[in-house]
Amino acid sequence: MAKIAVMGYGVVGSGTVEVFYKNKASLERKTGQELDIKYILDLKEFPESPYADKFTKDFNDILNDDEVSVVAEVIGGINPAYTFVKQLLQKGKSVVSSNKELVAKKGAELLAIAKEKNVNFFFEASVGGGIPIIQPLHQSLAANEINEIVGILNGTTNYILTKMIREGDSFESALKTAQKLGYAERDPSADVDGHDTCRKICILASLAFGRHIYPDNIHTEGIRNVTLEDVEYAESFGGAIKLIGWAKQIDNGNVQILTCPALVSDESQLYSVNDVFNAILVRGDSTGDVVFYGKGAGKLPTASAVVSDIVDAIKNKGKSKSLHWDDSEQDFVDSYENIELASYIRFSSQDILKAKSDVKNLFGEVQYLSKKHQNDSEIAFITPVMKEYEIQKLCNELESSGTIVSRIRVLID
C-alpha cells in the first residue's frame, strides 16, 4: 500500500482529498496497489470533517513516517512550503505541488535534490490549473526545439477583461464582481498586477529553454491601468486586450520574456479565450503552434492535476522521472528593452493636427484607431514593430506636445 500526505487543507488541499477519495478505486487500478491518505497537515481544526482522524499540526509526523512515500504540498507561498518540501525530498519522499511561487523561485534547487535522492518533484498544477502543460512540454513535445510560448495564464484577469469587453464594466466594477464570485482574492494584487502570470511564464520558459529564469528579473505589468476607452479602441483594431506571459528564444540562444497587457489580434488563437479560461500557445520547430486550453484555476481542476501527479509519483517510485533545468546567473535573459513589438498608444493633445504631424515625424506610418464618442483632443494609433527602447524614446519625445494616456503592446499573431 502507498501512503500519502497532504499539506494544506484550503481550497486546493480540500479539493485534492475530495478528488482522491471520489476516484480512489480508479486510482488504485491505475497504480496497481492500494492507496490511502495517512495525514492532512493544517493548523486549523476540522472536527466536522469525515477525515478528522487524519489531521495533524506537526510536520514532523509526515517527515519522519517511513510509510509516507508521496506528499502533496498545497500550502502556497514560500514559507514554510520551501523548508518543508526541501526536507521531504532530502528524506527520500516524492513531492507534488501546486505552488507556482515555490517552483518559480526555487525550482532548480528542488529538482536537483529530487534527482540526487532518486525521488520526484512534480508540479503540473502550478501552471494552468487543470490544463495539462508541464508534462506535455517535458514529454510529448520533447522532440521539438521550443521557439516561443505565449499564454493567457491567469483566469482572474481574463474574467475581468472579458467583463470590460462584453459588458462595458470598468476595471473596478469588474474586479468587485470577480471578488464576489470567488474568482479574485480580497487582495487581488498577485493577479491584477501580473505577478501570478509572471511566475507561470517563468516556469514554462525554464522548462522549455532548460535554464532557470527568476521572476524578479522579468519586466511585469498588470491590468490596473487598462480602461474602457482602451477596450473600445482595441475593438476598432479588430482585437482584444489580454494579460499575457510571453517568452521567446532568439537566434543567439538568449531568451526574451515579458508579462504585460497586450492587444491581441483577432487572427490569434488567443483572441477568443474568455472568462476564467486560460490558453497556452507553444510554438515548436516541428509541430508548429500547439494550443492548450481549459479552466486555469478552480478547486477541482487544480486538484485533478495534483492527484494526477500523485499517481505518477507512485507509479515511478524508486526512479527519478522529475523534470530538469539548470540553475543560472540569468546572463542569458535578454533585456526587455530589446524586445521587438508594435504598440498601441493613446495620446491627448490640445493641438491634434500638430500631434499627428509629430506622430508621423517620429514613428513614420501608423495605423489610426477610432471609437464612438471619441474625444476631440485624443488620438489612438498602432506603431510599427520596433524595439522597446526605441518606442520608449519616441514616446518621451512625443510628450513634448501632449500626454500619453495609455500604451499597450500589440501581438500581431
Secondary structure in CASP SS format (residue, H / E / C, confidence):
PFRMAT SS
TARGET T0000
AUTHOR 0000-0000-0000
METHOD secondary structure of the structure
MODEL  1
M C 1.00
A E 1.00
K E 1.00
I E 1.00
A E 1.00
V E 1.00
M E 1.00
G C 1.00
Y C 1.00
G C 1.00
V H 1.00
V H 1.00
G H 1.00
S H 1.00
G H 1.00
T H 1.00
V H 1.00
E H 1.00
V H 1.00
F H 1.00
Y H 1.00
K H 1.00
N C 1.00
K H 1.00
A H 1.00
S H 1.00
L H 1.00
E H 1.00
R H 1.00
K H 1.00
T H 1.00
G C 1.00
Q C 1.00
E C 1.00
L E 1.00
D E 1.00
I E 1.00
K E 1.00
Y E 1.00
I E 1.00
L E 1.00
D C 1.00
L C 1.00
K C 1.00
E C 1.00
F C 1.00
P C 1.00
E C 1.00
S C 1.00
P C 1.00
Y C 1.00
A H 1.00
D H 1.00
K H 1.00
F E 1.00
T E 1.00
K C 1.00
D C 1.00
F H 1.00
N H 1.00
D H 1.00
I H 1.00
L H 1.00
N C 1.00
D C 1.00
D C 1.00
E C 1.00
V E 1.00
S E 1.00
V E 1.00
V E 1.00
A E 1.00
E E 1.00
V C 1.00
I C 1.00
G C 1.00
G C 1.00
I C 1.00
N C 1.00
P C 1.00
A H 1.00
Y H 1.00
T H 1.00
F H 1.00
V H 1.00
K H 1.00
Q H 1.00
L H 1.00
L H 1.00
Q H 1.00
K C 1.00
G C 1.00
K C 1.00
S E 1.00
V E 1.00
V E 1.00
S E 1.00
S C 1.00
N C 1.00
K H 1.00
E H 1.00
L H 1.00
V H 1.00
A H 1.00
K H 1.00
K H 1.00
G H 1.00
A H 1.00
E H 1.00
L H 1.00
L H 1.00
A H 1.00
I H 1.00
A H 1.00
K H 1.00
E H 1.00
K C 1.00
N C 1.00
V C 1.00
N C 1.00
F E 1.00
F E 1.00
F C 1.00
E H 1.00
A H 1.00
S H 1.00
V C 1.00
G C 1.00
G C 1.00
G C 1.00
I C 1.00
P C 1.00
I C 1.00
I H 1.00
Q H 1.00
P H 1.00
L H 1.00
H H 1.00
Q H 1.00
S H 1.00
L C 1.00
A C 1.00
A C 1.00
N C 1.00
E C 1.00
I E 1.00
N E 1.00
E E 1.00
I E 1.00
V E 1.00
G E 1.00
I E 1.00
L C 1.00
N C 1.00
G H 1.00
T H 1.00
T H 1.00
N H 1.00
Y H 1.00
I H 1.00
L H 1.00
T H 1.00
K H 1.00
M H 1.00
I H 1.00
R H 1.00
E H 1.00
G C 1.00
D C 1.00
S C 1.00
F H 1.00
E H 1.00
S H 1.00
A H 1.00
L H 1.00
K H 1.00
T H 1.00
A H 1.00
Q H 1.00
K H 1.00
L C 1.00
G C 1.00
Y C 1.00
A C 1.00
E C 1.00
R C 1.00
D C 1.00
P C 1.00
S H 1.00
A H 1.00
D H 1.00
V H 1.00
D C 1.00
G C 1.00
H H 1.00
D H 1.00
T H 1.00
C H 1.00
R H 1.00
K H 1.00
I H 1.00
C H 1.00
I H 1.00
L H 1.00
A H 1.00
S H 1.00
L H 1.00
A H 1.00
F H 1.00
G C 1.00
R E 1.00
H C 1.00
I C 1.00
Y C 1.00
P H 1.00
D H 1.00
N H 1.00
I C 1.00
H C 1.00
T E 1.00
E C 1.00
G C 1.00
I C 1.00
R C 1.00
N C 1.00
V C 1.00
T C 1.00
L H 1.00
E H 1.00
D H 1.00
V H 1.00
E H 1.00
Y H 1.00
A H 1.00
E H 1.00
S H 1.00
F H 1.00
G C 1.00
G E 1.00
A E 1.00
I E 1.00
K E 1.00
L E 1.00
I E 1.00
G E 1.00
W E 1.00
A E 1.00
K E 1.00
Q E 1.00
I C 1.00
D C 1.00
N C 1.00
G C 1.00
N C 1.00
V E 1.00
Q E 1.00
I E 1.00
L E 1.00
T E 1.00
C E 1.00
P E 1.00
A E 1.00
L E 1.00
V E 1.00
S E 1.00
D C 1.00
E C 1.00
S C 1.00
Q C 1.00
L C 1.00
Y C 1.00
S C 1.00
V C 1.00
N C 1.00
D C 1.00
V C 1.00
F E 1.00
N E 1.00
A E 1.00
I E 1.00
L E 1.00
V E 1.00
R E 1.00
G E 1.00
D C 1.00
S C 1.00
T C 1.00
G E 1.00
D E 1.00
V E 1.00
V E 1.00
F E 1.00
Y E 1.00
G E 1.00
K E 1.00
G C 1.00
A C 1.00
G C 1.00
K H 1.00
L H 1.00
P H 1.00
T H 1.00
A H 1.00
S H 1.00
A H 1.00
V H 1.00
V H 1.00
S H 1.00
D H 1.00
I H 1.00
V H 1.00
D H 1.00
A H 1.00
I H 1.00
K H 1.00
N C 1.00
K C 1.00
G C 1.00
K C 1.00
S C 1.00
K C 1.00
S C 1.00
L C 1.00
H C 1.00
W C 1.00
D E 1.00
D C 1.00
S C 1.00
E C 1.00
Q C 1.00
D C 1.00
F C 1.00
V E 1.00
D C 1.00
S C 1.00
Y H 1.00
E H 1.00
N H 1.00
I C 1.00
E E 1.00
L E 1.00
A E 1.00
S E 1.00
Y E 1.00
I E 1.00
R E 1.00
F E 1.00
S E 1.00
S C 1.00
Q C 1.00
D C 1.00
I H 1.00
L H 1.00
K H 1.00
A H 1.00
K H 1.00
S H 1.00
D H 1.00
V H 1.00
K H 1.00
N H 1.00
L H 1.00
F H 1.00
G C 1.00
E C 1.00
V C 1.00
Q E 1.00
Y E 1.00
L E 1.00
S C 1.00
K C 1.00
K C 1.00
H C 1.00
Q C 1.00
N C 1.00
D C 1.00
S C 1.00
E E 1.00
I E 1.00
A E 1.00
F E 1.00
I E 1.00
T C 1.00
P C 1.00
V C 1.00
M E 1.00
K E 1.00
E H 1.00
Y H 1.00
E H 1.00
I H 1.00
Q H 1.00
K H 1.00
L H 1.00
C H 1.00
N H 1.00
E H 1.00
L H 1.00
E H 1.00
S H 1.00
S H 1.00
G C 1.00
T E 1.00
I E 1.00
V E 1.00
S E 1.00
R E 1.00
I E 1.00
R E 1.00
V E 1.00
L E 1.00
I C 1.00
D C 1.00
END
